């Protein structure tokens, strides 16, 4: 699977030819599942004003062109639905990534479980009240309906990396005292209600993934034990696969090494029976193949290596001695 990777190349949420070429080339390159970057379910849910969106019907046409191209090349199209929460309203990373104040061009007031900013230098978000929570759930449902119209076959809900759903899950960012805060069951409630809202629109036969941050890597935060418990619940709620990433909610020391997050996917898979996806510094064909062959995960999700080499799957098949179909336009370049 092509991991969701923000491109910050949209205006008012619209996909364009960059997205067609970026995502289409990964389908041509042999990826089985091509997932969009985080697509915001509302304008205020964007990380930056340059994020991809699926918050109005006019977004559908270009997305449909992209999914049609992906499917013509024997890949499956997926879209990650997201709301950035308190990490919204920022400048694109290559321009510094700073928060944009709500009264400045390209900025808006952010929302979160409470008024805890992502960093001390940023403005506190607006705490979501019940009406605000209902709006976000409605936005996710509407986005799912648009995803169907755009031809997507898989939805992934972004509940990781310190964005809104993760902010509800983690005790580091959720200090609420109502039914959405406090114990694990309450902090999980928002995600479960978003899932229910999406399932009201999304066909049962189409896969539904959830990306989680399996650990906050910080004392007092969300833990791997919490992720196992959550995955047990998600399995009963019709979620098909848990995409196991980590971090992003607070500044933390993360022990980066090849496949550093695979252990989370493996543990969840073995302890809950849930299908899992592994992501994080997976860069070699043998490494990726071993993750699946050894039962550590059911799906290998790749990001930076597929930016470096859109045709990695074709190369990996050659390296592993498997014959796979190439685009007829490229067959003369096949390795012998």
N, C-alpha and C positions, 0 to 999 in steps of 0.2 A: 504494500500500500504506500502511495505517496502521502507523506505526512502533511497535514495542514501547515502551510508556511506563509505568513503574512507578506504580501507584496507591496502594500502601501502605494498602489498605482491606480486608484479609482478616483472619480469625481462624483460626489453625491451618491456613493455606493455602487455606481454602475461598473459592471465588467466591461472590458474593452478588448482590443486585439492583443494586448500584452497577455491577458489571461487566456485567450484562445491559444496562443502559441505556447505559453508556459505550460498549461495543463495538457494541451494536445500533444506536445512533444513527448511528454511522459507516457501517454497512451501509445504513441508510435514506438516508444522505446521499450515497450513490453511490460509495463506495470500492470498488475491485475486490477487494482482499485486506485483510482485517481481522485483524491480528496481536495476540494477547494481549501483555500485559506479560511480563517474565521470570517464568516459572513454575518454581519451585525443584523439583529432582528429589529432594531430601531436606530434612528440617527444618534440618539444619546448613548447607544450601546457600542459605538465604534471606539476603538482605541485612539485612532486619529481621524481627521477629516478625510484622509485618503484611503480609508478601509473599504473593502468590498462589503456590500450590503444586500439584503433581500427583504427590505422593509417597505417596498412599494411595488405595485404590479408592473410598472414600467421596467423594473430590473429583469423581468422574466425572459424577454426576447433574446438578449445576448447570452444569457446563461443557457438557454435552450440550444442555441447554436453550438455552444461549447460541449454540452452533453451529447448532442447528436454526433459531433466529431469523435468524441471519446468512444462512443458505442460502435461507430463504424470501424474502429481499430481494435475491436475485441477486448476492450477494457470496460470496467464498471465505473460509473460516475458517482461520487459522493460529495455531500456538502456538510461543512461544519457550521452549525448554528451557534451563535455566541452573543453574549452581552458583557462588555468590559467592566461594568460596575465602576468602582472607584479608580480603576486604572484607565478610564476613558479620558477624552479631551487632552491628548498629548500631541506634540510635534512628532513628525516621522523620525525614526532613529538616526538616519544619516544627517539630520539637521539638529541633532542633540537630544531629542526625545523628551524635552521638558514639558511639564504640564502647561496647558494653555488656559489662562483664567477665563471664567464664563463670560466676562464682559469684553473679551478681546476677540478679534476676527478668528474664526476657526475653533472657538472654544465654547463650552457649554457646562452647565452644572452637572456634576456627576452624582450617581446614586449608589447606595450600598446598604448592607444590613444596618449599619449605624454610622455615626459621624467620625469614624476613625480613618484618617487619611492614609494613603499607601506609604508616604514618607512624611517626616515632620515638616518638610519644606513645602508640602502641597496643601491646597485648600481642603478642608473637611468636606466629605460628600454629604448629600442630603440623605437622611435615613428614610428608607422606604416604609411608608405606611401600608395598611391593608389594600387601599385602592391602588397604590403604586405596585404592589406585588401582583395584584390581579391584572394590571396593565402589562407587566412583563410576561406573565403567563400567556395572556392573549396575543402578545407580539410573537412569542415562540410558535403558537398554534398557527397564526396567520403566515409565518415564515415557512412552516411545514407545508401548508397548502400551496404556497408559491413554488416550493421545491418540487412538488409533484408536477405542477404545470411546466416547470423548467426541465423535467425529464430526469431528475436525479433518482437513483436507485437505492442509495444509502444516506441516512442522516446520522451525523455524530453531534451529540450535545457537548458543548465545551464546558466542563465542570472542573477545569484545571487552571494552573498558572496564575492564580490570584485574581481571576476575573469573577464576575458576580456570583455564579453558583458556588464556586470554590470559597468565596468570601462568606457565604452562609454556612458552608460545611465546617470551616476551620474555627476553633475557639479563639484563635489569635485575632480574627477580624470580625467575629460575631459575638457581641456582648449583649444581645437582646434578652429581654426577660419575658417575652410572650411565647406563643407556641412555636415560633421559629428560632428560638434561642435556648441555650442551656444544655441539656443532655443531648447525646448523639441523635436520638430519635427526632428531637425538635430541629436540630441543625440540618438534618437530612430532609426535612419536610419539603423545603422549597424545591430541591431537585426532584423529588418524587412527584410533586404537583406539576412541575414543568414537563416531566415525562408523560404524565397523564394527559396534559393539555395537548402535547404533540401527538400522542397516540389517538386522540379524537379525530385527527386529520390524516395521519400517516397510515398507509395500508399495512395490515398485519403481516403480509407476506414479504414486505420490504424490511431489510435489516435496520435496526436502530442500535447505534453504538453510543457509549458515554466515555469521554476522555476525562480521567481523574488525575490529580496530583497525588500519587500514592503516599507521599510523605511531605510534610512541610520542612523536614530536616532541621527542626527547631524544637527545643524543649517546650512542652505545653501546647504544641500545635497538633495538627492532624497527623496520624501515624499510620504505619502499615497495618497495624491491628484494626484501625478504623476502616481502612480500605477493604480488608477482608470482610468485615462485618457489613459494610455497604454493598459489596459485591454479592453477598448472600441475598440481600434484599432486592437488589437490581435483577437478579436471576428470576425472582418470583414476580417481577413487574413487567416481564416481557422484553427486557433489554437483551440483545443478542451477544454483545461483546464489550468488554471493558478495555479501553486503550490506556495503558499504564505509563504515564509520565510522572513528573514530580516537581516540587518546588514552585516558586513564582509568587507566593503570597506575601512573603516577608524576605528581607535580606538574610541569606543563610550560606553557610559553608557546605558546598555539595562536593563529595569526593568523585570528581569526574575521572572516568576511565572507560575504555571500550565496553559497551553493553552495560553501563552502570545501573540502568533501571530494569534490566531483564529480571532480576531477582524478584521484583514486585509482581511482574506478570506471572512468573513461575509459581510464586506462593499462592496468589489468588486462584490460579488455575487448579492447583493441586488441592487446595483446602476447600474450595467452593464448587468446583466443576464448571465454573463459568468460563466461556471462551475468552481469551485475552490476546491483546496485541502488545508487542514489545517495541520500544522506541528508545533511542538515545545512544549516539556514537556507535551505530552499527554501520560499518563501512566496507566489509569484505564479503564476498560470496560464501566462502566457507563458514564464516562466523554466522551469517544470516541463516544458512542451511542448517547448521547445528542447532540453532535455537528451536527450529521446528522439529527436526528429527529427534532431538532429545526431549521433546515434550515440554519445553520451557514456556512456549507460547504457541498460539495457533496462527498468528499473523505477524509478519515482520513489517514494521512501519519505518520508512526511511525518509530523512529530511535532507541534510546537507550533502550527503553523497549523491542524491538524485539532483541536487542543484549543480554539482560538479559534473555529473555525467547522467544526462537524461536517458541514456541507453544502457544504464547499468544492468537492468534485467536481462537484456540480450547477451551482454558480456558474461554475466553470472552463469547463464545457462551453458554457454560455451565452456567456461572454466570448470563447471560441475559435470560436464559430459552429457547434457540433455539437449535433445533436438526440439526447438520451438519454432513456431511460425514467425517469420519476419515479414514486414511490409514488402509487397512485391517490388516497390520502387527501390528498396534497399538490398534486395537479395544478392546482388552481385558483390556486395561487400561482406557477406557472411564469412566467418572464420572457417577454414577448412581443417 
